[in-house]
Amino acid sequence: MVTDAASEYFAWRHFHPRQAEDPRAVWGAAWLAGGRAALRDSARVVELVPLLAQLLVLLEDGRIEALGRNMDHRPLPAAWLDDDEDECRVSW
């Protein structure tokens, strides 16, 4: 796969030897190649939009949860402060 502009130019020149002498053809091919590259890049961005939207929802959920916890100034119940593990066990 061609990775940089210089190698793309020489690849195009290899397949279009007569057009490589015409500056209008070179500029036209460069314009089309730039358009194709822009479309490829924008297609990649479009693929990221749903992922970014999900990340935003997760961040907002975490922020809202943190705000709710910060606004809650009630004292913790004494049972939560007790570290006795036997109280939490369920026996049948």
N, C-alpha and C positions, 0 to 999 in steps of 0.2 A: 504494500500500500504506500502511496506517495504521501510524504509527511510535510514537506515545506514548499513554499511558493516557487523557489528556484528549480527544484526537481520536477514540480508540476509543469513549469514552463518548458523544460527540456523534454519531458515526456510528450507534451503537446506538439512541440517542434518536431520530434521524431516522427509522429504520426501525420503531421501536416507540413511537409517540407516546403511546398510551394507557397503556402499561406504565410509561412514564417518570414517571408521577404516583404510582405505587405503590412505596414504599420496599422492600418485600419483593422485587418484581420487579427493581429496580435492583441490590439486593444479590445476588440469585440470578444475574443476568446477569454481575455482576462476579466472582462465585465461579467460574462456568463459564469466563469469559474467562481468569481466573488459572490455572485447571486446564489449559486449552488451551495457554497460554503455557509452563507448566511442562513439559508433554509435548513441546512443540516444542524447548525448551531441552535437555531430557534426551535427545531424539533426536539433537541435535547433539553432545552429549557421547559418546553411544554410537558415533557415526561417528568420533570422535577416538581411541577406545580402541585399535583395531588400529594406528593410526599411532604412538601413544605406546608401545605394546608393541614395535614395530619399533625405535623410537628408543632404548628402554631396552636392547635386545639389542645395538645398535650401540655404545652407550656402554659396556656391560659388556665387549664384545669389545675395545674400545680400552683399557679399564682393565686387562683381563687381559694384553693384549699389553705394555702399559707395565710392569706388575708383573713379567712374565717378563723383559723387557729389563733392568729394574733389578736383578733377582736374578742375572743372568748376569755374573759377575765375571771371566770368562776374558779374557785379553789378545787383542786383535785380531790376526789373522794379518798377517804382514808384507806379504803380497800386497795386502791391502786398503789398506794405508797408502801403497803405491806409486801415484803418479799417472801412470804411463806408460800412455797410451791405446793404444799399439801392442800391448801385451800382451793387450788385450781384443778386438782385432779378429780375426775369423775369415777365413781365406783358403782358397779351394778350389783 
